[in-house]
Every structure is written in structure tokens, then in C-alpha cells.
Amino acid sequence: KLIENGSYEQKLDHQLSLRNAYGDWYIDYTLDDQQQQVEIRILNMAGQLVKEAISFGASNAGTYRLNNLQDLNGIYLIQVKTKDGFLNKTVKL
């Protein structure tokens, strides 16, 4: 039934997206009007946290720049969570 109604992850892709611009990574978000916590985790391919988790409050639409990634080299999973769901994206840093 999830496929017939559109998958949960597809819905979230409209609310959270990850993009690279000029070597910097950004999270674009569109959320509810009410403030909610956004948590960002960067994991290696073994599932280990490689940077301290980032947490901030957000509402409506905006962009958040991921800082201090220049010392990472390789393939990583960037995980973004909100109260409504998540976005997982594998990236080469």
C-alpha cells in the first residue's frame, strides 16, 4: 500500500535535501511552521560517528551549511533527522 500512495522517503525528499556547492555541503529544508529539532550525523561506512552530531531548531524553509568537513576524505553517510522523518545520503568527501 505504501507504493500506491507514494513512499514515505519520497515525501521526505521534498522536505529535506542535501547539495554540494563549490565544495561546501548544504541541507535545504522545508518544515512545518512550528519549530522542530533537526539532527545531522556524519557516519563512516562502518556506521561509526566521525563528527559530533549537530542539532538545531528550525521551522519553515531554509538552508544549513555543514561546516568542518574539509578534514574528511572518503565515502560517508550524512543522516538528517526531524520529528517527521529522515534523509540518508552517501557522499564522497
C-alpha positions, 0 to 999 in steps of 0.5 A, a space after each residue: 500500500 505504501 507504493 500506491 500512495 507514494 513512499 514515505 522517503 519520497 515525501 521526505 525528499 521534498 522536505 529535506 535535501 542535501 547539495 554540494 556547492 563549490 565544495 561546501 555541503 548544504 541541507 535545504 529544508 522545508 518544515 512545518 511552521 512550528 519549530 522542530 529539532 533537526 539532527 545531522 550525523 556524519 557516519 563512516 561506512 562502518 556506521 561509526 560517528 566521525 563528527 559530533 552530531 549537530 542539532 538545531 531548531 528550525 521551522 519553515 524553509 531554509 538552508 544549513 551549511 555543514 561546516 568542518 568537513 574539509 578534514 574528511 576524505 572518503 565515502 560517508 553517510 550524512 543522516 538528517 533527522 526531524 520529528 517527521 522523518 529522515 534523509 540518508 545520503 552517501 557522499 564522497 568527501 
